[in-house]
Amino acid sequence: MLRRLLVKNYVLIDSLDIEFPEGLVIITGQTGAGKSILLGALNLALGARADVSVIGENGGNCIVEAEFSADLGRSGLRELLEENEIDCPDGILTVRRVVNPTGRSRSFANDSPVPVPVLQALASHLIDIHSQHQTMMLSDKQFRLAALDMYAGNSGLLEEYRDAYSAFVSLRDEVSALEKSLSVAREQKEYVGARLMQLESAALREGELEALEAEQKQLANAEEIKDNLCQAESLFSGVRDGDGPGMDSMLRDAERLLSRVSRFVPRVSALQERLASCRVELDDIFSEVSSINSMTDVSQDRLMQVDERLSLLYGLMQKFSCSDEKSLIEERDRLAAIAGDTSSLEEKLAAKASELDTAEKKVRGLASALHESRTRAASPFAAAIMSSMRFLELPSAVFEAEVRGSGLSDTGSDSVAFLFSSTGKTPSDLSKCASGGEMSRIMLSLKAMMAKFMSMPAMIFDEIDTGVSGSAADKMGSMICEMGKDMQVFAITHLPQVAAKGSAHYLVSKETDPDSSRTVSSIRRLSDEERVLEVARMLSGSVLTDAAIANARVLLS
């Protein structure tokens, strides 16, 4: 149940901190007094959309806090609290929403920061709010189906079906994607095959481009290279400019002369060794130069081959928008995967199609079970609604719930139509033939029945009695009062017959502050005598008469 509501700086509410009892709580007030504002504040605490429009004229933060006595044994609530690490040892759950002047909000549950969706999930376990226009939900196919499922006790079967349907949809999407890939592969196979042939015939090798560019540069300058290498060889061998000795011969002579001197000058021995080392290094250099010279080929044929190969590679790189031969190899492999044998793709598609077939059979089996359950429940469900309608003074009315087949969806393969006739003749679509007062009474009948199955600890009716008056209004008040015996019920009403049924009565009023000329809304609990006067006002209007007061006392008694 809702134990306490604290509101600060919300629209026309400066500040209020109010507690609520168990049972049927009546909230009244003149039109425009702020009853909807109060409900809006509670909705904000429970996760409704927040923006700067909710902040009052005082500026600063808007704060709304609602304290609930939570039933921790309620299915799903304890798990939700544990999943979000919200401590609730004494069963008291306080949700708070803070909106700053920029429109950004923060949410808390028992002082633990939580995202707004968690607040909304908690709200579904704490309170059910019937807004002024919720009778329009009678035209909503999801609401109709949910009401019948609740009566039929289909929650477990529906959860199993939704898991199976989710798996079925996932497999269906996979199969669709595979079919598309296979279709594309088959369509592109000829085009891709021609492009692939060009790359495969090129016999691409990674690193080839760099080697060819180096070889092309060498071949283009082969004559100059050969000439320089030959001259270097002649310097080593001593055949250049006559028949003089070569470098090796001169170094040997110098080494021999230093050897003689070293007998008399010991330091020369080290110079001799260094000279010997240089001669060995020069021999190795001479050998390398000779080898390179012998391998250097002045071949125009090879140069032409290299140029042709480079031209081919450059052309392929431009055609396939690649920067090097490595990219060309990657493109070749990619095209090979597309143009290759599609048997693996076909095998994968066949396997997934088989899984899809099994999943569809399971889904259709569960959908069939849901259909049978809904069909069995439809007649007693309609009978229960009709019983309440009779009590609410619709003696000739007929109500039917008709289960109709539809395509597979996340709720099964059914839709539910609510058919109605106020005269008992052939019923037709409820939304097209029921008046506003009849819609209100039907909706209350549904809510009363659903409350039993939902085990909801608290419920708010925001003017569910719209369009109803007289003894029918009194009967609606009695039905709401009966619900208040098993749960906390808030009834926002303009009807004295309903207002007189409550165990507690709160008045919402709007006043103008004489100092600031600001209009503010407030709410307070009425005493017994104040309650008599408020019910009398609802009976007679702004001018209270003795007859209205006497009538109010009779109603309240």
C-alpha positions in Angstrom: 0.0 0.0 0.0 1.0 3.7 -0.4 1.8 4.9 3.1 3.2 8.4 2.4 3.7 10.9 -0.4 6.1 13.8 -0.2 6.1 16.4 -3.0 8.3 19.5 -3.3 8.3 22.1 -6.0 6.1 20.1 -8.5 4.0 22.3 -10.8 1.5 24.1 -8.5 2.5 22.1 -5.4 5.1 24.0 -3.2 5.4 21.4 -0.5 3.3 18.6 0.9 4.0 15.6 3.1 0.9 13.4 3.6 0.2 9.9 4.9 -2.5 7.5 3.7 -4.3 4.7 5.6 -5.5 1.3 4.4 -8.9 0.7 2.8 -10.8 3.0 0.5 -9.3 6.5 0.3 -11.5 9.2 -1.3 -10.0 12.2 -3.0 -12.2 15.1 -4.1 -11.9 18.7 -5.0 -13.4 21.2 -7.5 -12.5 20.9 -11.1 -9.0 22.4 -11.7 -8.1 22.2 -8.0 -5.1 20.0 -8.8 -6.2 16.3 -8.4 -4.5 15.4 -11.7 -1.4 17.3 -10.6 -1.2 15.2 -7.5 -1.6 12.0 -9.6 1.1 13.3 -12.0 3.5 13.7 -9.1 3.0 10.1 -8.0 3.4 9.0 -11.6 6.7 10.9 -11.8 8.0 9.0 -8.7 7.0 5.8 -10.4 9.0 6.5 -13.6 7.0 8.8 -15.8 8.8 11.0 -18.3 10.4 14.1 -16.6 11.3 17.5 -18.1 11.6 21.1 -16.9 7.8 21.6 -17.2 7.3 19.7 -13.9 9.4 22.2 -11.9 7.4 24.7 -9.9 7.8 28.5 -9.8 10.1 28.3 -6.8 12.9 27.1 -9.0 15.5 24.6 -7.8 14.9 20.8 -7.8 11.6 19.1 -8.0 11.4 16.1 -5.5 8.7 13.5 -5.4 9.0 10.6 -2.9 6.5 7.8 -2.4 6.7 5.3 0.5 5.1 1.9 0.1 4.5 -1.1 2.3 5.7 -3.8 -0.1 4.6 -7.4 -0.1 8.0 -9.2 -0.5 6.2 -12.5 -1.1 4.7 -11.1 -4.3 5.9 -13.0 -7.4 8.7 -11.2 -9.0 9.1 -8.3 -6.5 11.8 -9.9 -4.3 13.7 -11.1 -7.4 13.6 -7.5 -8.8 14.9 -6.0 -5.6 17.7 -8.6 -5.3 18.6 -8.2 -9.0 19.1 -4.5 -8.5 20.7 -4.8 -5.1 17.9 -2.8 -3.3 17.7 -3.5 0.4 14.2 -3.8 1.8 14.5 -5.7 5.1 11.4 -4.3 6.8 9.2 -4.4 3.7 9.1 -0.6 3.4 10.1 0.6 -0.1 10.6 4.3 -0.8 11.0 5.5 -4.4 12.2 9.0 -5.1 12.6 11.1 -8.2 14.7 14.3 -8.3 14.4 16.6 -11.4 16.9 19.5 -11.6 16.2 22.8 -13.5 17.8 21.5 -16.7 15.2 18.7 -16.9 17.6 15.9 -16.0 16.4 13.5 -13.3 17.8 11.0 -10.8 16.0 8.0 -9.4 16.3 6.2 -6.1 14.8 3.1 -4.5 15.5 3.0 -0.7 18.3 5.5 -1.3 20.0 3.3 -3.9 20.4 5.0 -7.4 18.4 3.1 -10.0 17.6 3.7 -13.7 14.0 4.8 -14.6 13.1 1.4 -16.1 13.7 -0.1 -12.7 11.2 2.4 -11.1 8.7 1.5 -13.7 9.2 -2.3 -13.1 8.8 -1.7 -9.3 5.6 0.3 -9.9 4.0 -2.7 -11.7 4.3 -4.6 -8.4 3.2 -1.8 -6.1 0.2 0.1 -7.5 -2.2 0.1 -10.5 -3.3 3.5 -11.7 -6.5 3.8 -13.7 -6.3 7.2 -15.4 -9.4 9.2 -16.6 -9.1 8.1 -20.1 -8.1 4.5 -19.5 -11.6 3.3 -20.5 -10.2 3.7 -24.0 -8.0 0.7 -23.3 -11.2 -1.4 -23.8 -10.4 -0.8 -27.5 -6.8 -1.9 -27.1 -6.3 -5.5 -28.3 -3.3 -6.1 -25.9 -5.4 -5.0 -22.9 -8.3 -7.2 -23.8 -6.0 -10.2 -24.3 -4.1 -9.5 -21.1 -7.4 -9.3 -19.1 -8.6 -12.7 -20.5 -5.2 -14.3 -19.9 -5.2 -13.0 -16.3 -8.6 -14.6 -15.7 -7.5 -17.8 -17.4 -4.3 -18.1 -15.3 -2.1 -18.2 -18.4 0.9 -16.4 -17.0 3.1 -19.5 -16.9 2.0 -20.8 -20.3 2.4 -17.3 -21.8 5.9 -16.9 -20.4 6.9 -20.3 -21.9 5.3 -19.3 -25.2 7.1 -16.0 -25.3 10.5 -17.7 -24.7 9.7 -20.2 -27.6 8.5 -17.4 -29.8 11.6 -15.3 -29.2 13.8 -18.3 -30.2 11.6 -18.9 -33.2 11.9 -15.3 -34.4 15.7 -15.4 -33.9 16.0 -18.5 -36.0 13.6 -17.1 -38.6 15.9 -14.0 -39.0 19.0 -16.3 -39.3 17.4 -18.3 -42.0 16.3 -15.2 -43.8 19.9 -13.8 -43.7 21.3 -17.1 -44.9 18.8 -17.2 -47.8 19.8 -13.7 -48.8 23.5 -14.5 -48.6 23.0 -17.6 -50.7 21.0 -15.7 -53.3 23.6 -13.0 -53.5 26.4 -15.6 -53.9 24.5 -17.3 -56.7 23.8 -14.0 -58.5 27.3 -12.7 -58.2 29.1 -16.0 -59.0 29.6 -15.3 -62.7 30.7 -11.7 -62.2 32.9 -12.6 -59.3 34.3 -15.6 -61.1 35.6 -13.4 -64.0 37.3 -11.0 -61.5 38.7 -13.8 -59.5 40.2 -15.4 -62.7 42.2 -12.3 -63.3 43.8 -12.3 -59.8 44.4 -16.1 -59.8 46.1 -16.0 -63.2 48.4 -13.3 -61.9 50.0 -15.8 -59.5 50.4 -13.2 -56.8 53.1 -13.5 -54.2 53.4 -11.3 -51.1 56.6 -9.1 -51.2 56.9 -9.5 -55.0 56.2 -5.9 -55.9 59.1 -4.5 -53.7 61.5 -7.1 -55.1 60.5 -6.3 -58.7 60.8 -2.6 -58.2 64.3 -3.1 -56.9 65.3 -5.4 -59.7 63.8 -3.0 -62.3 65.9 -0.2 -60.9 69.0 -2.4 -61.1 68.4 -3.7 -64.6 67.7 -0.2 -65.9 71.2 0.9 -64.7 73.0 -2.5 -65.3 75.7 -1.1 -67.7 76.8 1.6 -65.3 76.8 -0.9 -62.4 78.9 -3.3 -64.5 81.4 -0.7 -65.5 82.0 0.5 -61.9 82.3 -3.0 -60.6 84.9 -3.9 -63.2 87.0 -0.8 -62.4 86.8 -1.7 -58.7 88.1 -5.2 -59.5 91.0 -3.8 -61.6 92.1 -1.6 -58.6 92.2 -4.7 -56.4 94.1 -6.8 -59.0 96.4 -4.0 -60.2 95.6 -4.3 -63.9 94.3 -0.8 -64.3 96.7 1.8 -65.9 99.4 -0.7 -66.7 100.8 -3.8 -65.1 101.6 -2.4 -61.7 101.0 -4.4 -58.5 97.5 -4.7 -57.0 96.4 -3.6 -53.6 96.8 -7.1 -52.1 100.4 -7.4 -53.4 101.3 -4.0 -52.0 99.8 -4.7 -48.6 101.7 -8.0 -48.4 105.0 -6.1 -49.2 104.2 -3.5 -46.5 103.4 -6.2 -44.0 106.7 -7.9 -44.7 108.7 -4.7 -44.2 106.9 -3.9 -40.9 107.8 -7.4 -39.7 111.5 -6.6 -40.2 111.2 -3.4 -38.3 109.3 -4.9 -35.4 112.4 -6.8 -34.4 113.9 -3.4 -33.4 110.7 -1.4 -32.6 108.3 -3.5 -30.7 105.3 -1.1 -31.2 105.5 -1.8 -34.9 104.4 -5.3 -34.3 100.8 -4.1 -33.5 100.8 -2.1 -36.7 101.8 -5.2 -38.6 98.9 -7.1 -37.1 96.4 -4.3 -37.9 97.7 -4.3 -41.5 97.2 -8.0 -41.8 93.6 -7.6 -40.5 93.0 -5.0 -43.2 94.4 -7.2 -45.9 92.0 -10.0 -44.8 89.0 -7.6 -44.9 90.1 -6.2 -48.3 90.3 -9.8 -49.6 86.7 -10.4 -48.5 85.5 -7.1 -50.1 87.3 -8.0 -53.3 85.6 -11.4 -53.3 82.1 -9.8 -52.8 82.7 -7.3 -55.5 83.8 -10.0 -57.9 80.7 -12.1 -57.0 78.3 -9.2 -57.6 80.0 -8.3 -60.8 79.7 -11.8 -62.1 76.0 -11.9 -61.2 75.2 -8.6 -62.7 73.3 -9.2 -65.9 73.0 -6.6 -68.6 69.8 -8.2 -70.1 67.2 -6.1 -72.0 65.0 -9.2 -72.2 64.9 -9.5 -68.4 64.3 -5.8 -68.0 61.3 -6.1 -70.4 59.9 -9.1 -68.4 60.2 -7.1 -65.2 58.5 -4.1 -66.7 55.7 -6.2 -68.0 55.2 -7.9 -64.6 55.2 -4.5 -62.8 52.7 -3.1 -65.4 50.4 -6.1 -64.7 50.6 -5.6 -60.9 50.0 -1.8 -61.2 47.1 -2.3 -63.4 45.5 -4.9 -61.1 46.0 -2.6 -58.1 44.3 0.3 -59.9 41.4 -1.9 -61.0 40.7 -3.5 -57.7 41.5 -0.3 -55.7 44.4 -1.9 -53.8 47.5 -0.3 -52.5 49.9 -3.3 -52.8 50.0 -6.9 -53.7 49.1 -8.0 -50.2 45.7 -6.2 -50.6 45.3 -7.9 -54.0 45.8 -11.3 -52.4 43.2 -10.5 -49.7 40.8 -9.4 -52.4 41.5 -12.6 -54.3 40.7 -14.7 -51.2 37.5 -12.7 -50.5 36.3 -13.3 -54.1 37.2 -16.9 -53.8 35.0 -17.3 -50.7 32.1 -15.7 -52.6 32.6 -17.5 -55.9 33.5 -20.9 -54.3 31.3 -23.8 -53.8 28.1 -22.7 -52.1 27.5 -26.2 -50.6 28.7 -25.2 -47.1 26.3 -22.2 -47.2 23.5 -24.5 -48.4 24.3 -27.0 -45.7 24.2 -24.4 -43.0 20.9 -23.1 -44.4 19.4 -26.6 -44.4 20.4 -27.1 -40.8 19.0 -23.8 -39.6 15.8 -24.4 -41.6 15.4 -27.7 -39.8 15.9 -25.9 -36.4 13.3 -23.3 -37.5 10.8 -26.0 -38.4 11.2 -27.6 -35.0 10.9 -24.2 -33.3 7.8 -23.3 -35.3 6.1 -26.6 -34.3 6.8 -25.8 -30.6 5.5 -22.3 -31.0 2.4 -23.4 -32.7 1.8 -26.1 -30.1 2.0 -23.6 -27.3 -0.1 -21.1 -29.2 -2.7 -23.8 -29.6 -2.6 -24.5 -25.9 -3.1 -20.8 -25.2 -6.0 -20.7 -27.7 -7.7 -23.6 -25.9 -7.2 -22.1 -22.5 -8.5 -18.7 -23.7 -11.5 -20.3 -25.4 -12.4 -22.2 -22.2 -12.1 -19.1 -20.1 -14.0 -16.7 -22.5 -17.5 -17.7 -21.4 -17.0 -17.7 -17.6 -14.9 -14.5 -18.0 -17.8 -12.8 -19.8 -20.3 -14.1 -17.2 -18.2 -12.6 -14.4 -18.3 -9.2 -16.1 -22.0 -9.5 -16.8 -22.6 -10.3 -13.1 -20.9 -7.0 -12.1 -22.7 -5.1 -14.9 -26.1 -6.4 -13.5 -25.0 -5.1 -10.1 -24.1 -1.7 -11.7 -27.7 -1.4 -13.1 -27.2 -2.7 -16.6 -29.9 -5.4 -16.3 -30.5 -6.0 -20.0 -26.9 -5.7 -21.1 -25.0 -8.5 -22.8 -21.2 -8.8 -22.8 -19.2 -11.4 -24.7 -15.5 -12.1 -25.1 -14.9 -13.7 -28.5 -11.5 -15.4 -29.1 -10.5 -15.0 -32.7 -7.6 -16.4 -34.6 -4.7 -14.2 -35.8 -1.2 -14.5 -37.1 1.6 -15.5 -34.7 2.8 -12.8 -32.4 4.5 -12.5 -29.0 1.1 -13.1 -27.3 0.1 -16.2 -29.3 -2.1 -16.6 -32.3 -5.3 -15.0 -30.9 -7.1 -11.7 -30.6 -10.0 -11.0 -28.3 -13.0 -8.9 -29.2 -15.3 -7.5 -26.5 -18.9 -7.4 -27.7 -21.6 -5.5 -26.0 -25.3 -4.7 -26.2 -27.1 -2.5 -23.7 -30.5 -3.9 -24.8 -29.7 -7.6 -24.9 -29.9 -7.7 -28.7 -27.1 -8.9 -31.0 -23.9 -7.6 -29.4 -21.3 -5.7 -31.4 -17.9 -4.1 -30.9 -17.9 -2.6 -27.5 -16.0 0.6 -28.5 -18.6 1.4 -31.1 -21.8 1.0 -29.2 -21.2 1.6 -25.5 -21.8 5.0 -24.0 -19.3 6.7 -21.7 -21.2 5.7 -18.5 -21.5 2.1 -19.8 -17.8 2.0 -20.6 -17.0 3.3 -17.1 -19.1 0.5 -15.5 -17.6 -2.2 -17.7 -14.1 -1.0 -17.0 -14.7 -1.0 -13.2 -16.1 -4.5 -13.5 -12.9 -5.6 -15.3 -10.6 -3.8 -12.8 -12.4 -5.4 -9.9 -12.0 -8.8 -11.4 -8.4 -8.3 -12.4 -7.5 -6.9 -9.0 -8.3 -10.3 -7.5 -6.0 -12.1 -9.8 -3.2 -9.5 -9.7 -3.1 -9.4 -5.9 -2.2 -5.7 -6.4 -1.6 -4.1 -3.0 -2.9 -0.7 -4.1 -5.1 0.8 -6.9 -6.0 4.3 -7.9 -9.2 5.1 -9.8 -9.1 8.5 -11.4 -12.8 9.4 -12.1 -13.7 5.9 -13.3 -17.3 7.0 -12.5 -17.4 9.5 -15.3 -20.8 9.5 -17.0 -22.5 7.7 -14.2 -25.0 9.1 -11.7 -27.8 8.3 -9.3 -28.2 4.8 -8.0 -25.7 3.4 -10.5 -23.1 5.7 -9.0 -24.0 4.4 -5.6 -23.5 0.8 -6.8 -20.1 1.8 -8.3 -19.1 3.2 -4.9 -20.2 0.0 -3.2 -18.1 -2.1 -5.6 -15.1 0.1 -5.1 -15.7 0.0 -1.3 -15.8 -3.8 -1.5 -12.4 -3.8 -3.3 -11.1 -1.6 -0.4 -11.7 -4.5 2.1 -8.9 -6.5 0.5 -6.6 -3.8 -0.8 -5.8 -0.1 -0.6 -8.0 1.8 -3.1 -7.9 5.5 -4.0 -10.9 6.9 -5.7 -10.7 10.4 -7.2 -14.3 11.3 -7.8 -16.9 14.0 -8.3 -19.8 11.8 -7.2 -21.1 12.1 -3.6 -22.4 8.6 -3.8 -18.9 7.3 -4.3 -17.2 9.8 -1.9 -19.5 8.7 0.9 -18.2 5.2 0.8 -14.6 5.9 1.8 -12.9 5.1 5.1 -10.8 8.3 4.7 -11.5 11.5 2.8 -8.9 13.9 1.4 -9.7 17.3 -0.2 -7.5 18.9 -2.9 -7.8 22.7 -3.1 -6.2 25.5 -4.9 -5.5 28.8 -3.2 -3.7 32.1 -4.1 -0.9 33.2 -1.8 -1.6 36.8 -0.9 2.1 37.7 -0.5 3.3 36.4 -3.9 0.0 36.2 -5.8 1.0 32.7 -6.7 -1.6 29.9 -7.1 -0.7 26.7 -5.2 -2.4 23.4 -4.8 -2.6 21.4 -1.5 -4.3 18.3 0.0 -5.5 17.6 3.5 -7.5 14.9 5.3 -11.0 16.0 6.3 -12.4 15.6 9.7 -15.8 13.9 10.1 -17.7 17.2 10.1 -15.6 18.6 7.2 -16.4 15.5 5.3 -20.2 16.1 5.7 -19.8 19.6 4.3 -17.7 18.4 1.3 -20.2 15.7 0.4 -23.0 18.3 0.8 -21.0 20.6 -1.6 -20.8 17.8 -4.1 -24.6 17.3 -3.8 -25.7 21.0 -4.0 -22.8 23.0 -5.5 -21.3 26.1 -4.1 -24.3 27.0 -2.0 -24.7 24.6 0.9 -28.4 24.0 1.9 -29.7 22.3 5.0 -31.2 19.6 2.8 -27.9 18.9 1.2 -26.2 18.7 4.6 -28.9 16.4 5.8 -28.6 14.2 2.7 -24.8 14.1 3.1 -25.2 12.8 6.7 -27.5 10.1 5.4 -25.1 9.1 2.7 -22.1 9.0 5.1 -24.1 7.0 7.7 
